[in-house]
Amino acid sequence: PDHDAAPLREHVAAHGATAPLSELHRTLEHARARQHAAATVDEAGDWMAARGAVHQALALRGSTVALYDLRELLERLEGPPPVGAIAALRQVGDATCLDAIATAWTRIDDGWTREQLRAAGAEICERHRITTRHAAMKRLATKAPALAEALQARRRG
């Protein structure tokens, strides 16, 4: 049945490094649709984890084709994001992801997850040379001042 995300995650783990990017993108769209149509919270969580796995596979290939979906995933979180999504942020996230990171940061009370989001934000800032003067950082500072301070402290330290 199509209610189980495990086979999709297994397929991505086995073939994500060599599958055409278009196939990965279609797989992501499928997982996203299944997550939104899920009958239970657990089922939706399984499909969100599948989305995270696809994001990680895309990121390992250097693809930014699905950053829009990664931002949406973060902005709609009601709990911790999938580890694959955080890994993708760290690998290919850009300035457009900072606002979504701030949204997730404000909704999550888990210290480990917050640290992972902070680390992703720091890597994005470093990779793209984003300073406090950048519009994305100004928005982040308004939305999540503690996160902005943590990012700034890391740059100073």
C-alpha positions in Angstrom: 0.0 0.0 0.0 1.0 3.6 -0.6 0.5 4.4 3.1 4.0 3.2 4.0 6.9 5.6 3.4 9.6 3.0 4.3 10.0 1.6 0.8 10.4 5.1 -0.7 13.1 5.9 1.9 14.8 2.6 1.2 14.7 3.3 -2.6 16.2 6.8 -2.0 18.9 5.4 0.2 19.9 2.8 -2.4 19.5 4.9 -5.5 19.6 8.6 -4.5 23.3 9.0 -5.5 22.7 7.9 -9.1 19.0 8.6 -9.8 18.2 11.4 -12.2 17.5 14.6 -10.4 14.1 14.8 -12.1 13.2 11.4 -10.6 14.2 12.6 -7.1 12.2 15.7 -7.6 9.1 13.7 -8.6 9.7 11.4 -5.6 9.8 14.5 -3.3 6.6 15.8 -4.8 5.0 12.3 -4.2 6.2 12.2 -0.5 4.9 15.8 0.0 1.5 14.9 -1.4 1.3 11.8 0.7 2.3 13.7 3.9 -0.4 16.3 3.3 -3.0 13.5 2.6 -1.9 11.3 5.6 -4.7 9.9 7.7 -2.7 10.0 11.0 0.0 12.1 12.6 2.3 9.1 12.6 1.8 8.5 8.9 2.4 12.2 8.1 5.6 12.0 10.2 6.8 9.0 8.2 6.2 10.8 4.9 7.9 13.9 6.3 11.0 11.7 7.1 10.8 10.5 3.5 10.8 14.1 2.3 13.9 14.7 4.5 15.7 11.7 3.0 15.0 13.0 -0.6 16.2 16.4 0.4 19.4 14.9 1.7 19.9 12.9 -1.5 19.4 16.0 -3.6 21.8 18.1 -1.4 24.5 15.4 -1.6 24.3 15.9 -5.3 24.6 19.7 -4.9 21.0 20.3 -6.2 19.0 23.3 -5.0 16.0 22.4 -7.1 13.8 21.7 -4.0 14.8 24.5 -1.6 11.2 25.8 -2.0 10.0 22.5 -0.5 12.6 22.5 2.3 11.5 26.0 3.3 7.9 24.9 3.4 8.7 21.9 5.4 10.4 24.1 8.0 7.7 26.7 8.1 5.0 24.1 8.7 6.7 22.1 11.4 4.9 21.1 14.5 7.8 19.1 15.8 11.5 18.5 15.1 12.4 18.3 11.4 13.7 15.2 9.8 17.5 14.8 10.2 17.8 14.6 6.4 16.2 18.1 6.0 18.7 19.6 8.4 21.5 17.9 6.6 20.2 19.3 3.3 20.0 22.8 4.8 23.6 22.5 6.0 24.7 21.4 2.5 22.8 23.6 0.1 20.7 26.0 2.0 20.9 29.7 1.0 19.8 33.1 2.3 16.2 32.3 1.4 16.2 29.5 4.0 17.1 31.7 7.0 13.5 32.9 7.4 12.2 29.3 7.5 15.0 28.4 10.0 13.9 31.2 12.2 10.2 30.1 12.0 11.2 26.5 13.0 13.5 27.8 15.7 10.7 29.8 17.3 8.3 26.8 17.3 10.7 24.1 18.6 11.6 23.8 22.2 14.1 21.0 21.8 17.7 22.0 22.5 19.4 19.6 20.2 17.1 20.5 17.3 17.6 24.2 17.9 21.4 23.7 17.9 21.2 21.8 14.6 19.1 24.7 13.1 21.6 27.2 14.5 24.5 25.3 12.9 22.7 25.1 9.6 22.1 28.9 9.8 25.8 29.5 10.6 26.9 27.3 7.7 24.6 29.2 5.3 25.8 32.5 6.5 29.5 31.5 6.2 29.0 29.8 2.8 27.2 32.8 1.3 29.1 35.5 3.3 25.8 36.7 4.9 26.4 39.5 7.5 24.1 41.3 9.9 23.6 43.9 7.2 21.9 41.4 4.8 18.2 41.7 4.5 17.7 38.0 5.4 19.6 38.4 8.6 17.6 41.5 9.5 14.4 39.5 9.1 15.9 36.7 11.1 16.8 39.1 13.9 13.3 40.3 14.1 11.7 36.9 14.0 14.2 35.0 16.3 16.4 37.4 18.2 18.0 34.7 20.2 19.0 32.8 17.1 20.4 35.9 15.5 22.5 36.6 18.6 23.7 33.0 18.5 24.8 33.3 14.9 26.5 36.7 15.5 28.3 35.3 18.6 29.6 32.4 16.6 31.0 34.8 13.9 32.7 36.9 16.6 34.0 33.9 18.4 
